[in-house]
Amino acid sequence: ENSTLGVEAEVCRQGGSGVLLPLFDNEWTWDPTLRFFLYFFGLGYMFCGVGVVSDIFMNAIEEITSKTVKKVNPASGEFVRVKVWNATVANLTLMALGSSAPEIL
């Protein structure tokens, strides 16, 4: 049977390598507690980075969807401000983005 249950991944073995980790050749000799804290800090740092990028993106979307233009009211002849984007369409777009964020990022 071709099952990998109970088999250690190649990246965890001495001399193994992954896409990003281990960063150093002798990293497997380090204390596991130290490695845990370093990896945990790195993971938190990456999550903060995704949060910053998402925040900037959401501010840009908000700026785009809040755009208004001046139009002349034919009945009164006065200028009125009209939103360019329909609020429902903008909210549905943001909802779709939020549910697909892991795939997009």
Disulfide bonds with the S-S distance in Angstrom:
none
